Amino acid sequence: MNVLIIGSGAREHAMGWKISQSPALGKLYFAPGNPGTANLGVNLSLSAGDFPGIGEAALEHGIGLLLVGPEGPLVEGIADYFSREEKLKHIRVIGPKKSGARLEGSKDFAKEFLTRHHIPTARYASFHKEETEAGCRYLETLRPPYVLKADGLAAGKGVVILESLDEAKAALREMTAGKFGKAGDVVVIEEFLKGIELSVFVVTDGKEYVILPEAKDYKRIGHNDTGLNTGGMGAVSPVPFADAGFMQKVEQRIIQPTIRGIQEDQLDYTGFIFFGLINCGGDPKVIEYNVRMGDPETEAVMLRIESDFLELMNAAATGKLASYQLRTAPLVATTVMAVSQGYPGDFEKGKVISGYDKMDGACLFHAGTRMESGQLTTSGGRVLAVSATGQSRDEALAICYQNLNLISYEGKYFRKDIGFDL
């Protein structure tokens, strides 16, 4: 089977790396991919939002399965496009249609879904931009810290957590005034939940599901979780407190009612569900849904999956998950992200990268790189993800850091405390 993966980051590189191990794979394509994915298959010069171009490429290259990495194309309806076009509808798509993608595309929709289906989450209220001052008054009823979320997609930057009421009010006014464009037309204000976060992933056909290895990611740029939020600075899998008892609660209280809710609300869903959870004194609650795999969690999770990942994707696409048994390695996997100086603020691109070809015992996944005149250079805030496995978290992290020290480019930065809170 020929496979086309949509996306250009380390998540797509990691999924491609795993799929490339399948004996069922014919040829592997990426759109647009990156210099790392070019070592696994063929990169196509197509943007993730060019649905007609992707459709034509899928036909030209005999694609049997389309795997959508990022949320943007899903929210914009790539799965709907393929099912609507007569010549494309035979191609199996891993990713929900627009109706299901709203679970990530609209935080207000997601909170309504959680409440309607009695799934544990934080108390909240939503305010349209015309209701900004009412939102400010609602903030006065809460205790700090204050959590504000732009309703729509905001490239991972639409959530702010602030200690000061005045700062929270100012942030609300900035959001509704257009700081995040139309994503801030509606703002969700939540009560703050105290605990340790984790990410749980399932693959579903909308009825049955398979739980993938859980992970914990680290969003803040600075050590000890300080500074601004990023797209993710590292990840660890498994998560020590997510033992059998805790995961039973997750499955019974969160995963199962979510799948029932998808059916009851008639959401057209085949693909991943990312449950952003928080452990509140032993009880899991939902912070957010994503409708794709997380990044950088994917770069750790793929290392723990022993099963044929393409076989799993095909089972989801053909409604054969009921009897599927996932095999996972009894190892710890860790990922540490190397980023550009200045990220998540302004940063320079085009820095020459060296040492990336010296990896020893680790996997290197490209996040923001480009080949220029035969040299690998930086092209994004998050540049490279180094992932490794070990018998312990310390062993896996030691391998990551040893390999990160082999990589060199001007302004390289990475957190040296991934897993510090576990």
Residue, then its C-alpha position, 0 to 999 in steps of 0.5 A: m500500500n502506498v501512503l501519503i502523510i500530510g505535514s512537515g514536522a517532527r510528528e510526521h517524520a516520526m510517524g513516517w519512520k514507524i510506517s516505513q518499518s511495515p512490510a505492507l508499505g509500498k511507497l511512502y510520500f510526504a506533503p510537504g515533508n522535510p529534509g528528514t522525511a526525504n530519507l524515508g520516502v518522497n517529498l511532494s512540493l504541496s502545502a497541507g492546505d492544497f486539497p486539490g493538489i493533494g488529491e491529484a498527487a494521491l491519484e498520480h502516486g496510487i495512494g491507498l491511505l492518507l494520514v493527516g498529521p496537523e490539525g489545520p487541514l482536518v479543521e478545514g475539511i480535507a477528509d470531507y474533500f476526499s469523501r466528496e470527490e468521486k475519484l478520491k473516495h476510495i482512498r482511506v483517510i486517517g483523520p476526522k471530518k469537519s464535524g469531528a474536527r470541531l473538538e479541536g477547532s472550537k474550544d467552546f464546542a469541545k467544552e459543550f461536548l464535555t458538559r453534555h456528555h458528563i465528562p469531567t472538566a473544568r468549570y467554564a464560561s464562553f464570551h463572544k467579542e461583544e461580551t468582553e466586559a461581561g467576561c471581565r466581570y466573570l473573571e472577578t468571580l474566579r480565584p487566580p490563576y486565570v485561564l483564558k483560551a481563544d476558541g479557534l486554532a491559534a498555533g498553540k499560542g491561544v491559551v494564557i494562564l495569569e495570576s493577576l486579575d488586571e492582566a487577565k482582563a487585559a489579555l481578554r480584551e487583547m484576544t477579543a480585539g484580534k490578537f489571534g484573529k478570528a480565533g479570538d472572536v470567542v474566548v473560553i474562561e476556565e477555572f484553574l485545575k491544579g495537578i500534573e498534566l498528561s497526554v492520552f491518545v487513542v485511535t478510533d473508527g468512531k465506534e471502537y478504539v485502541i489506546l496508545p502509550e500515554a506521554k507527558d510533554y513540557k510546554r514552557i520554554g524555561h527550566n522548571d516550567t517557567g516562561l512562555n508556552t511553546g509547541g513543546m520542548g520534550a516528552v516522556s512515556p510512560v507517565p509514572f502516575a498513570d498506572a493501571g488504576f488511573m488509566q482505568k478511570v481515564e478509560q471509564r470516565i473519559i475515553q468511553p463517554t467520548i466515543r459514545g458522545i461521538q456516536e450520539d452526536q453523529l460526528d464523522y470520526t476516524g483517526f486519533i483523539f488526543f486527550g489533554l488530561i490533568n491528574c487532580g488528586g488521582d482523578p483525571k479531568v479533560i483540559e482539551y481535545n486534539v484531533r491528531m497526535g501530539d508533538p513532541e509526544t509522537e516522537a516518544v510514543m512511536l518508539r514504544i509501539e512494537s505493532d505494525f503501525l500501518e496495520l493499525m492505521n488500516a484497521a482503523a480505516t476499515g473498521k477492524l479495531a474491535s479485535y486489534q491488540l496493540r503491542t508496546a515495548p516495556l521501555v521508557a522513551t524520551t524526547v528533547m527538542a532543540v529550538s532556535q534562540g529567541y523562540p517562541g518569540d522572534f528568532e532567526k532562520g538559516k543557521v547551518i546545522s552540523g553534527y546531526d549525522k552523528m546520532d548514536g543510539a537515538c532517533l533524530f526527527h526534523a521539526g524545522t529544517r531546510m536544505e540550502s545549497g547542500q547544507l542543513t539549516t534551521s527554518g523554524g522555532r523548533v528545529l530537531a527532536v532527539s528521541a531515545t529509549g532506555q530501561s529507565r527515564d534517566e537512561a533514555l534522557a542521558i542518551c538524548y542529551q549525549n546526542l543533542n550535544l553532538i548537534s551544533y548550530e548558532g543559538k541552539y537551546f534545549r531544556k535540560d530538565i525534561g521529566f523533572d516533575l516525575 
